[in-house]
Amino acid sequence: MTQSFPSAARSSAPSTSLWSPLAGRPGRRLCLSVLAACAAGCILPPEAKPLAPAGGKRLADAEVRPLREAAAPTKRHIGFAAQPAQLRDDAFRKVAAAHFDSLTPENQMKWETVEPQPGQFAFQAAEPLLAFAAENHMRVRGHTLVWHSQLAPWVKRLSGEALHAAMLGHIQGVVGHWKGRVAQWDVVNEALADGPSGRLRADSPFTALGPTFIDDAFRAAHQADPDAQLFYNDYEIEGVGTAKSDAAFALVKRLREAGVPVHGVGLQMHVDPRRWPAAERIRANIARFAALGVLVELTEMDVAVGEIAGSIEQKLDRQRTLTHDIVAACLAVDGCSGITFWGLTDRYSWLNSPRWGALRGQLPHYPLPFDADYRAKPMVAGILDALAGR
Ligand code: XIL
């Protein structure tokens, strides 16, 4: 399998865009300051530009059992990532509340947002999401503490002991602030390099601290909230049989053996149908992680259909099957405790932006369970079938 996220493209990612056309609102809103200075919901990233619904089949209302209700007997969480501005939309809130019992702030807990200046924390952007989660009895996944991307610029200028201290201070400040409100943290995100090297990525400033920066990050998070479940999260580590997934396995095994408080592994699961491991490889991978005594969650699932051949019906049908088989792989292993989609409606997906979507080939990708009008796609039937053991 080749790599689908060129690291250069990802690492040069700018901060979330400072303006965007807002759904249903005329004109552009220009935020003149950095993301963190905007009031919550002030901006939507460019990918939030609404997409017209795809053609193809939709489920009849009677077929659409609430996902969270269907998942409850399986003891799996069903989650979605969201941005505060999306909550202004009543239809969004309704679908979110009906179907999901776990919420991940898509961007609002990232370093550039929560600690834009040294020691100056800004937590307000995520608060509407946390309030919505609490109102609707949802678990919150915190995303993410230590990551090379969407990092505050001041951190990139540090090295050595100063960078190490900044990392510990950040973790303590953020995890401490939301102690008891965030059930799981992606403590370290995407530390591993693409390709066969099995090494830490060269374009992260944290790599220069040596591999034990990861140990230190988990220890600091555990100290700040001993009840939080702490995850290592990465992409293209989903299936057995690649150097990167072996490197992730070796990393988590080493951490466990060293007594580091790591409780889970997040497989991002941004499915690229052109090159994706078969569900059996994903199941085997989940099983080997679970055998280390850690939880496994699918943390950012979406299924891009742009490169699937055929009509829109055929694309969405293939999306349904891919989704079904991956959800079933999670259900086949006891330690797989949750499935989070990276959004819930095709109306808002990071893959709608040419920048990110192009990494998965031709747009549009229609990557999420509900269409741009919030109607359930065949993908929802795939999830429901898998949850019911069909
Ligand atoms: C993405 C967001 O969805 C976009 O809004 C943002 O512009 C870039 O980041 N892996 C991750 C997520 O861990 O944080 C990324 O989220 C998608 C890839």
Residues whose N, C-alpha, C, O or C-beta is under 5 A from the ligand:
A	BS01	XIL	T16 P45 E106 W350
